[in-house]
Amino acid sequence: MSEVKEMPIVEVGAEDLPVHCPNPRMEAWSAHPRVFIDVTHGEAACPYCGTRYRLKAGVVLKGHH
């Protein structure tokens, strides 16, 4: 049986919005079509590569409930 690899978590702040994947820190070879990630509920994963994006602790998004 192969092990399921846990994808990395990228913590983001309000200054990183809008969040998209691939993100600027990813290597060019791992690129896939750009998708925007909705982190307004705390955490979301990229549908292509599974990288998880999470709001940093204490981040408050103005205009979002």
Phi and psi in radians as a Rosetta constraint file:
Dihedral C 1 N 2 CA 2 C 2 CIRCULARHARMONIC -1.551 0.35
Dihedral N 2 CA 2 C 2 N 3 CIRCULARHARMONIC 2.591 0.35
Dihedral C 2 N 3 CA 3 C 3 CIRCULARHARMONIC -1.388 0.35
Dihedral N 3 CA 3 C 3 N 4 CIRCULARHARMONIC 2.450 0.35
Dihedral C 3 N 4 CA 4 C 4 CIRCULARHARMONIC -1.429 0.35
Dihedral N 4 CA 4 C 4 N 5 CIRCULARHARMONIC 2.129 0.35
Dihedral C 4 N 5 CA 5 C 5 CIRCULARHARMONIC -1.421 0.35
Dihedral N 5 CA 5 C 5 N 6 CIRCULARHARMONIC 2.236 0.35
Dihedral C 5 N 6 CA 6 C 6 CIRCULARHARMONIC -1.327 0.35
Dihedral N 6 CA 6 C 6 N 7 CIRCULARHARMONIC 2.211 0.35
Dihedral C 6 N 7 CA 7 C 7 CIRCULARHARMONIC -1.349 0.35
Dihedral N 7 CA 7 C 7 N 8 CIRCULARHARMONIC 2.664 0.35
Dihedral C 7 N 8 CA 8 C 8 CIRCULARHARMONIC -1.163 0.35
Dihedral N 8 CA 8 C 8 N 9 CIRCULARHARMONIC 2.741 0.35
Dihedral C 8 N 9 CA 9 C 9 CIRCULARHARMONIC -1.876 0.35
Dihedral N 9 CA 9 C 9 N 10 CIRCULARHARMONIC 2.221 0.35
Dihedral C 9 N 10 CA 10 C 10 CIRCULARHARMONIC -1.849 0.35
Dihedral N 10 CA 10 C 10 N 11 CIRCULARHARMONIC 2.027 0.35
Dihedral C 10 N 11 CA 11 C 11 CIRCULARHARMONIC -1.493 0.35
Dihedral N 11 CA 11 C 11 N 12 CIRCULARHARMONIC 2.329 0.35
Dihedral C 11 N 12 CA 12 C 12 CIRCULARHARMONIC -2.212 0.35
Dihedral N 12 CA 12 C 12 N 13 CIRCULARHARMONIC 2.674 0.35
Dihedral C 12 N 13 CA 13 C 13 CIRCULARHARMONIC -2.026 0.35
Dihedral N 13 CA 13 C 13 N 14 CIRCULARHARMONIC -3.140 0.35
Dihedral C 13 N 14 CA 14 C 14 CIRCULARHARMONIC -1.035 0.35
Dihedral N 14 CA 14 C 14 N 15 CIRCULARHARMONIC -0.556 0.35
Dihedral C 14 N 15 CA 15 C 15 CIRCULARHARMONIC -1.191 0.35
Dihedral N 15 CA 15 C 15 N 16 CIRCULARHARMONIC -0.261 0.35
Dihedral C 15 N 16 CA 16 C 16 CIRCULARHARMONIC -1.597 0.35
Dihedral N 16 CA 16 C 16 N 17 CIRCULARHARMONIC -0.070 0.35
Dihedral C 16 N 17 CA 17 C 17 CIRCULARHARMONIC -1.327 0.35
Dihedral N 17 CA 17 C 17 N 18 CIRCULARHARMONIC 2.529 0.35
Dihedral C 17 N 18 CA 18 C 18 CIRCULARHARMONIC -1.305 0.35
Dihedral N 18 CA 18 C 18 N 19 CIRCULARHARMONIC 2.489 0.35
Dihedral C 18 N 19 CA 19 C 19 CIRCULARHARMONIC -1.431 0.35
Dihedral N 19 CA 19 C 19 N 20 CIRCULARHARMONIC 2.342 0.35
Dihedral C 19 N 20 CA 20 C 20 CIRCULARHARMONIC -2.423 0.35
Dihedral N 20 CA 20 C 20 N 21 CIRCULARHARMONIC 2.761 0.35
Dihedral C 20 N 21 CA 21 C 21 CIRCULARHARMONIC -2.259 0.35
Dihedral N 21 CA 21 C 21 N 22 CIRCULARHARMONIC 2.381 0.35
Dihedral C 21 N 22 CA 22 C 22 CIRCULARHARMONIC -1.156 0.35
Dihedral N 22 CA 22 C 22 N 23 CIRCULARHARMONIC 2.577 0.35
Dihedral C 22 N 23 CA 23 C 23 CIRCULARHARMONIC -1.567 0.35
Dihedral N 23 CA 23 C 23 N 24 CIRCULARHARMONIC 2.888 0.35
Dihedral C 23 N 24 CA 24 C 24 CIRCULARHARMONIC -1.039 0.35
Dihedral N 24 CA 24 C 24 N 25 CIRCULARHARMONIC -0.367 0.35
Dihedral C 24 N 25 CA 25 C 25 CIRCULARHARMONIC -1.499 0.35
Dihedral N 25 CA 25 C 25 N 26 CIRCULARHARMONIC -0.144 0.35
Dihedral C 25 N 26 CA 26 C 26 CIRCULARHARMONIC -1.370 0.35
Dihedral N 26 CA 26 C 26 N 27 CIRCULARHARMONIC 2.603 0.35
Dihedral C 26 N 27 CA 27 C 27 CIRCULARHARMONIC -1.218 0.35
Dihedral N 27 CA 27 C 27 N 28 CIRCULARHARMONIC 2.551 0.35
Dihedral C 27 N 28 CA 28 C 28 CIRCULARHARMONIC -1.051 0.35
Dihedral N 28 CA 28 C 28 N 29 CIRCULARHARMONIC -0.577 0.35
Dihedral C 28 N 29 CA 29 C 29 CIRCULARHARMONIC -1.135 0.35
Dihedral N 29 CA 29 C 29 N 30 CIRCULARHARMONIC -0.398 0.35
Dihedral C 29 N 30 CA 30 C 30 CIRCULARHARMONIC -1.689 0.35
Dihedral N 30 CA 30 C 30 N 31 CIRCULARHARMONIC 0.275 0.35
Dihedral C 30 N 31 CA 31 C 31 CIRCULARHARMONIC -1.188 0.35
Dihedral N 31 CA 31 C 31 N 32 CIRCULARHARMONIC 2.571 0.35
Dihedral C 31 N 32 CA 32 C 32 CIRCULARHARMONIC -2.420 0.35
Dihedral N 32 CA 32 C 32 N 33 CIRCULARHARMONIC 3.047 0.35
Dihedral C 32 N 33 CA 33 C 33 CIRCULARHARMONIC -0.968 0.35
Dihedral N 33 CA 33 C 33 N 34 CIRCULARHARMONIC 2.453 0.35
Dihedral C 33 N 34 CA 34 C 34 CIRCULARHARMONIC -1.209 0.35
Dihedral N 34 CA 34 C 34 N 35 CIRCULARHARMONIC 2.283 0.35
Dihedral C 34 N 35 CA 35 C 35 CIRCULARHARMONIC -2.262 0.35
Dihedral N 35 CA 35 C 35 N 36 CIRCULARHARMONIC 2.541 0.35
Dihedral C 35 N 36 CA 36 C 36 CIRCULARHARMONIC -1.608 0.35
Dihedral N 36 CA 36 C 36 N 37 CIRCULARHARMONIC 2.421 0.35
Dihedral C 36 N 37 CA 37 C 37 CIRCULARHARMONIC -1.912 0.35
Dihedral N 37 CA 37 C 37 N 38 CIRCULARHARMONIC 2.167 0.35
Dihedral C 37 N 38 CA 38 C 38 CIRCULARHARMONIC -1.518 0.35
Dihedral N 38 CA 38 C 38 N 39 CIRCULARHARMONIC 1.781 0.35
Dihedral C 38 N 39 CA 39 C 39 CIRCULARHARMONIC -1.773 0.35
Dihedral N 39 CA 39 C 39 N 40 CIRCULARHARMONIC 0.230 0.35
Dihedral C 39 N 40 CA 40 C 40 CIRCULARHARMONIC -1.118 0.35
Dihedral N 40 CA 40 C 40 N 41 CIRCULARHARMONIC -0.287 0.35
Dihedral C 40 N 41 CA 41 C 41 CIRCULARHARMONIC -1.769 0.35
Dihedral N 41 CA 41 C 41 N 42 CIRCULARHARMONIC 0.166 0.35
Dihedral C 41 N 42 CA 42 C 42 CIRCULARHARMONIC 1.983 0.35
Dihedral N 42 CA 42 C 42 N 43 CIRCULARHARMONIC -0.847 0.35
Dihedral C 42 N 43 CA 43 C 43 CIRCULARHARMONIC -2.688 0.35
Dihedral N 43 CA 43 C 43 N 44 CIRCULARHARMONIC 2.541 0.35
Dihedral C 43 N 44 CA 44 C 44 CIRCULARHARMONIC -2.690 0.35
Dihedral N 44 CA 44 C 44 N 45 CIRCULARHARMONIC 2.744 0.35
Dihedral C 44 N 45 CA 45 C 45 CIRCULARHARMONIC -2.010 0.35
Dihedral N 45 CA 45 C 45 N 46 CIRCULARHARMONIC 2.622 0.35
Dihedral C 45 N 46 CA 46 C 46 CIRCULARHARMONIC -1.244 0.35
Dihedral N 46 CA 46 C 46 N 47 CIRCULARHARMONIC 2.280 0.35
Dihedral C 46 N 47 CA 47 C 47 CIRCULARHARMONIC -1.231 0.35
Dihedral N 47 CA 47 C 47 N 48 CIRCULARHARMONIC -0.312 0.35
Dihedral C 47 N 48 CA 48 C 48 CIRCULARHARMONIC -1.527 0.35
Dihedral N 48 CA 48 C 48 N 49 CIRCULARHARMONIC -0.932 0.35
Dihedral C 48 N 49 CA 49 C 49 CIRCULARHARMONIC -1.942 0.35
Dihedral N 49 CA 49 C 49 N 50 CIRCULARHARMONIC -0.187 0.35
Dihedral C 49 N 50 CA 50 C 50 CIRCULARHARMONIC 1.475 0.35
Dihedral N 50 CA 50 C 50 N 51 CIRCULARHARMONIC -0.028 0.35
Dihedral C 50 N 51 CA 51 C 51 CIRCULARHARMONIC -1.016 0.35
Dihedral N 51 CA 51 C 51 N 52 CIRCULARHARMONIC 2.336 0.35
Dihedral C 51 N 52 CA 52 C 52 CIRCULARHARMONIC -1.733 0.35
Dihedral N 52 CA 52 C 52 N 53 CIRCULARHARMONIC 2.425 0.35
Dihedral C 52 N 53 CA 53 C 53 CIRCULARHARMONIC -2.047 0.35
Dihedral N 53 CA 53 C 53 N 54 CIRCULARHARMONIC 2.313 0.35
Dihedral C 53 N 54 CA 54 C 54 CIRCULARHARMONIC -2.363 0.35
Dihedral N 54 CA 54 C 54 N 55 CIRCULARHARMONIC 2.446 0.35
Dihedral C 54 N 55 CA 55 C 55 CIRCULARHARMONIC -1.188 0.35
Dihedral N 55 CA 55 C 55 N 56 CIRCULARHARMONIC 2.412 0.35
Dihedral C 55 N 56 CA 56 C 56 CIRCULARHARMONIC -1.096 0.35
Dihedral N 56 CA 56 C 56 N 57 CIRCULARHARMONIC 2.609 0.35
Dihedral C 56 N 57 CA 57 C 57 CIRCULARHARMONIC -0.988 0.35
Dihedral N 57 CA 57 C 57 N 58 CIRCULARHARMONIC 2.338 0.35
Dihedral C 57 N 58 CA 58 C 58 CIRCULARHARMONIC 1.507 0.35
Dihedral N 58 CA 58 C 58 N 59 CIRCULARHARMONIC -0.072 0.35
Dihedral C 58 N 59 CA 59 C 59 CIRCULARHARMONIC -1.283 0.35
Dihedral N 59 CA 59 C 59 N 60 CIRCULARHARMONIC 2.253 0.35
Dihedral C 59 N 60 CA 60 C 60 CIRCULARHARMONIC -2.021 0.35
Dihedral N 60 CA 60 C 60 N 61 CIRCULARHARMONIC 2.178 0.35
Dihedral C 60 N 61 CA 61 C 61 CIRCULARHARMONIC -1.658 0.35
Dihedral N 61 CA 61 C 61 N 62 CIRCULARHARMONIC 2.046 0.35
Dihedral C 61 N 62 CA 62 C 62 CIRCULARHARMONIC -1.257 0.35
Dihedral N 62 CA 62 C 62 N 63 CIRCULARHARMONIC 2.389 0.35
Dihedral C 62 N 63 CA 63 C 63 CIRCULARHARMONIC 1.474 0.35
Dihedral N 63 CA 63 C 63 N 64 CIRCULARHARMONIC -0.010 0.35
Dihedral C 63 N 64 CA 64 C 64 CIRCULARHARMONIC -2.075 0.35
Dihedral N 64 CA 64 C 64 N 65 CIRCULARHARMONIC 2.432 0.35
